[in-house]
């Protein structure tokens, strides 16, 4: 029989029904689950304020059922659960949740120094079976590691997927810049949530923009067409350099790419991007 335990720091305690072959210790070591719980608990706490939409009939977490999970190299990466969330009036809100945690995406723009108005973007093409695609075009991206250094994770993704070693302090967090001064009472991440109706994933979108000598840009094009790195080989990633003006046409099916383009254009138009400097 699957194990069941209670979250004692909730009131009333919330029973958790585990999937087969999953232990309480393994679940509580899965960071996306514990992060989701903390965020959800804070959001429930906001209902005590009179201006909250649900102040009169507050919702509570009643039960969690872990339905499935996947492991890679012994580590849990993805989890599917159902959370029963109701109020005293007997009303329900949707509790289907797919947990995968945070990720990073990077808009990489290069400008030749002999013509700085010309812009080139680094894109990746790779199989995305969940989308039913073998040639999905998107900006470089990847899941966060266990550290909280988002920029460091982004720099590692670039090194692994694109084969370029860059300094993480050269990256600008565009989602953070766009949301600064606009914090919501709930403790959501300063990031983009691509599918909040059923998934916890949040994406911090970074910018790396450089002016390079034309020859160096052409050398990069040749390098990308050659051997970008071991991870690119393993995951069947092809790295491409394309004109910025073609970004929407090529990447319009990818939410990260659309969000990156939108943030970049907004932050440039408002001058926020030009005035910013990276803060760790």
C-alpha positions as CSV (number, residue, x, y, z in Angstrom):
1,X,0.0,0.0,0.0
2,X,1.3,3.5,-0.8
3,X,2.4,5.5,2.2
4,X,0.4,8.3,3.7
5,X,1.5,11.1,6.0
6,X,0.3,14.5,7.2
7,X,1.8,18.0,6.7
8,X,1.9,19.0,10.3
9,X,2.8,22.6,9.8
10,X,-0.6,23.2,8.1
11,X,-3.7,23.8,10.0
12,X,-5.6,21.6,9.9
13,X,-2.8,19.0,9.0
14,X,-3.0,18.1,5.3
15,X,-2.9,14.3,4.5
16,X,-0.6,13.4,1.6
17,X,-1.1,10.2,-0.3
18,X,2.1,9.0,-1.9
19,X,2.5,7.2,-5.2
20,X,3.8,3.7,-5.2
21,X,7.6,3.5,-4.7
22,X,7.8,7.1,-3.4
23,X,8.7,7.8,0.2
24,X,7.9,10.9,2.4
25,X,11.7,11.7,2.5
26,X,12.0,11.6,-1.3
27,X,9.0,13.8,-1.7
28,X,10.2,16.4,0.8
29,X,13.6,16.4,-0.9
30,X,12.0,17.3,-4.2
31,X,12.5,21.1,-4.3
32,X,9.7,22.0,-6.7
33,X,7.2,20.3,-4.3
34,X,8.4,22.2,-1.2
35,X,8.7,25.5,-3.1
36,X,5.1,25.0,-4.4
37,X,3.9,24.3,-0.9
38,X,5.5,27.5,0.5
39,X,4.1,29.7,-2.3
40,X,0.6,28.1,-1.9
41,X,0.6,28.6,1.8
42,X,1.6,32.2,1.5
43,X,-1.3,32.7,-1.0
44,X,-3.8,31.1,1.3
45,X,-2.5,33.4,4.1
46,X,-3.4,36.5,2.0
47,X,-7.1,35.6,2.3
48,X,-7.2,37.0,5.8
49,X,-7.1,40.5,4.4
50,X,-10.4,42.1,3.8
51,X,-9.6,43.2,0.3
52,X,-8.8,39.7,-0.8
53,X,-11.3,38.2,-3.4
54,X,-11.9,35.1,-1.2
55,X,-11.9,36.8,2.2
56,X,-15.5,36.0,3.0
57,X,-15.2,32.3,1.9
58,X,-11.5,31.4,2.2
59,X,-10.1,28.3,0.5
60,X,-8.0,25.7,2.2
61,X,-5.8,22.8,1.1
62,X,-7.5,19.6,2.3
63,X,-5.6,16.7,0.7
64,X,-2.8,16.0,-1.7
65,X,-2.5,12.9,-3.9
66,X,0.8,12.2,-5.7
67,X,-0.3,10.5,-8.8
68,X,3.0,9.9,-10.7
69,X,6.6,10.9,-10.9
70,X,9.7,10.4,-13.1
71,X,13.3,9.8,-12.2
72,X,16.4,10.5,-14.1
73,X,19.7,9.1,-12.8
74,X,18.0,8.4,-9.5
75,X,16.7,12.0,-9.0
76,X,13.1,13.0,-9.3
77,X,12.6,15.5,-12.1
78,X,8.8,15.6,-12.8
79,X,5.7,15.0,-10.7
80,X,2.0,14.9,-11.2
81,X,-0.4,15.5,-8.3
82,X,-3.9,16.4,-7.4
83,X,-4.5,19.0,-4.6
84,X,-8.0,19.2,-3.1
85,X,-8.7,22.9,-2.5
86,X,-12.1,23.8,-1.2
87,X,-13.9,26.3,1.1
88,X,-16.7,25.9,3.7
89,X,-19.3,26.7,1.0
90,X,-18.3,23.5,-0.8
91,X,-16.7,25.3,-3.7
92,X,-13.7,23.8,-5.5
93,X,-10.8,25.3,-7.5
94,X,-8.8,23.2,-10.0
95,X,-6.1,21.3,-8.3
96,X,-4.4,19.4,-11.1
97,X,-0.7,20.2,-10.8
98,X,2.4,19.2,-12.9
99,X,5.6,20.0,-11.0
100,X,8.9,20.6,-12.7
101,X,10.3,23.7,-11.0
102,X,11.9,26.7,-12.4
103,X,13.9,27.2,-15.6
104,X,15.9,29.8,-17.4
105,X,15.9,31.1,-21.0
106,X,18.4,33.3,-22.7
107,X,17.9,35.8,-25.6
108,X,21.4,36.1,-27.1
109,X,21.9,39.0,-29.5
110,X,25.1,39.8,-31.3
111,X,25.8,43.1,-33.2
112,X,28.7,43.4,-35.7
113,X,30.8,46.4,-34.8
114,X,31.0,47.6,-38.4
115,X,27.2,47.8,-38.5
116,X,25.7,47.9,-34.9
117,X,22.1,48.3,-36.1
118,X,22.4,44.7,-37.6
119,X,21.4,42.1,-35.0
120,X,21.9,38.3,-34.9
121,X,20.2,35.9,-32.6
122,X,21.4,32.5,-31.4
123,X,18.7,29.8,-31.6
124,X,18.5,26.1,-30.9
125,X,16.6,23.5,-32.9
126,X,15.9,20.2,-31.1
127,X,13.4,17.4,-30.7
128,X,10.5,18.3,-28.3
129,X,8.5,15.2,-28.1
130,X,5.9,16.8,-25.8
131,X,5.0,19.1,-28.6
132,X,5.1,16.3,-31.2
133,X,8.1,18.0,-32.9
134,X,11.6,16.8,-33.9
135,X,12.7,20.3,-35.1
136,X,11.4,22.7,-32.5
137,X,13.0,26.2,-32.8
138,X,13.6,28.2,-29.6
139,X,16.0,30.4,-27.7
140,X,18.5,28.5,-25.4
141,X,16.9,27.3,-22.2
142,X,17.1,24.7,-19.5
143,X,15.9,23.7,-16.0
144,X,17.4,25.3,-12.9
145,X,19.8,23.3,-10.8
146,X,19.6,23.2,-7.0
147,X,21.3,26.6,-6.5
148,X,19.5,29.9,-6.4
149,X,21.9,31.6,-8.8
150,X,19.6,32.0,-11.8
151,X,22.2,33.9,-13.8
152,X,24.8,31.2,-13.1
153,X,22.3,28.5,-14.3
154,X,21.7,30.5,-17.4
155,X,25.4,30.8,-18.1
156,X,25.8,27.0,-17.7
157,X,23.0,26.4,-20.1
158,X,24.7,28.6,-22.7
159,X,28.0,26.7,-22.2
160,X,26.3,23.3,-22.5
161,X,23.9,24.0,-25.4
162,X,25.7,26.6,-27.4
163,X,29.3,26.0,-26.5
164,X,30.1,29.6,-25.5
165,X,31.6,30.3,-22.1
166,X,30.3,33.6,-20.9
167,X,30.4,35.4,-17.5
168,X,27.1,35.2,-15.7
169,X,27.5,38.9,-14.6
170,X,27.1,39.8,-18.3
171,X,23.5,38.6,-18.2
172,X,20.5,40.8,-17.5
173,X,17.4,39.3,-16.0
174,X,14.7,40.9,-18.2
175,X,11.7,39.4,-16.3
176,X,13.1,40.8,-13.0
177,X,13.6,44.3,-14.7
178,X,10.1,44.3,-16.0
179,X,8.5,43.4,-12.7
180,X,10.6,45.6,-10.4
181,X,8.4,47.8,-8.3
182,X,5.3,45.8,-9.2
183,X,5.4,43.0,-6.6
184,X,2.2,41.1,-5.8
185,X,1.3,40.2,-2.2
186,X,1.7,36.5,-3.1
187,X,5.3,35.3,-3.1
188,X,5.5,34.5,-6.8
189,X,8.8,34.5,-8.6
190,X,9.8,37.5,-10.7
191,X,9.5,35.3,-13.7
192,X,7.2,34.3,-16.5
193,X,4.7,31.4,-15.9
194,X,4.0,29.8,-19.3
195,X,1.2,27.5,-18.2
196,X,-0.1,28.4,-14.7
197,X,-3.4,26.5,-15.3
198,X,-1.7,23.2,-14.6
199,X,2.1,23.6,-14.2
200,X,4.3,25.3,-11.6
201,X,7.1,26.1,-14.0
202,X,8.4,29.7,-14.0
203,X,11.0,31.0,-16.4
204,X,13.5,33.7,-15.8
205,X,14.4,35.3,-19.1
206,X,17.8,36.7,-19.5
207,X,19.5,38.9,-22.1
208,X,23.1,38.6,-23.4
209,X,23.8,41.3,-25.9
210,X,27.2,42.0,-27.3
211,X,28.9,44.0,-30.1
212,X,31.5,41.8,-31.8
213,X,34.0,42.2,-34.7
214,X,32.5,40.9,-38.0
215,X,35.2,38.3,-38.3
216,X,34.5,37.0,-34.8
217,X,30.8,36.8,-35.7
218,X,31.6,34.8,-38.8
219,X,33.9,32.5,-36.8
220,X,31.1,31.9,-34.4
221,X,28.8,31.0,-37.2
222,X,31.3,28.4,-38.4
223,X,31.7,27.1,-34.8
224,X,28.0,26.6,-34.3
225,X,27.7,24.7,-37.6
226,X,30.6,22.5,-36.4
227,X,30.6,21.1,-32.8
228,X,28.8,23.2,-30.2
229,X,29.3,20.8,-27.3
230,X,28.7,17.4,-25.7
231,X,25.2,18.1,-24.4
232,X,24.2,19.4,-27.9
233,X,25.3,16.1,-29.3
234,X,23.5,14.1,-26.6
235,X,20.2,16.0,-26.9
236,X,20.4,16.3,-30.7
237,X,20.6,20.1,-30.5
238,X,21.4,22.1,-33.6
239,X,22.5,25.7,-32.8
240,X,21.7,28.3,-35.4
241,X,22.6,32.0,-35.9
242,X,19.8,34.0,-37.5
243,X,18.7,37.6,-38.2
244,X,16.9,39.3,-35.3
245,X,14.2,40.4,-37.8
246,X,13.3,36.8,-38.4
247,X,13.0,35.9,-34.7
248,X,9.2,36.0,-34.5
249,X,8.7,34.2,-37.8
250,X,11.0,31.4,-36.7
251,X,10.2,31.2,-33.0
252,X,6.5,32.2,-32.9
253,X,5.4,28.8,-31.6
254,X,7.7,29.0,-28.5
255,X,6.4,30.9,-25.5
256,X,9.9,31.7,-24.2
257,X,10.9,33.2,-27.5
258,X,7.8,35.3,-27.7
259,X,8.2,36.5,-24.1
260,X,11.9,37.3,-24.6
261,X,11.2,39.3,-27.7
262,X,8.3,41.2,-25.9
263,X,10.4,41.9,-22.9
264,X,13.4,43.1,-24.9
265,X,11.3,45.4,-27.1
266,X,9.5,46.8,-24.0
267,X,12.6,47.4,-21.9
268,X,14.5,49.0,-24.9
269,X,11.5,51.3,-25.6
270,X,11.2,52.4,-22.0
271,X,14.9,52.9,-21.5
272,X,14.9,50.5,-18.6
273,X,17.3,48.1,-20.3
274,X,19.9,50.7,-21.2
275,X,19.9,52.1,-17.6
276,X,20.2,48.7,-15.9
277,X,23.2,46.9,-14.6
278,X,23.2,43.3,-13.5
279,X,22.6,42.8,-9.7
280,X,23.2,39.3,-8.2
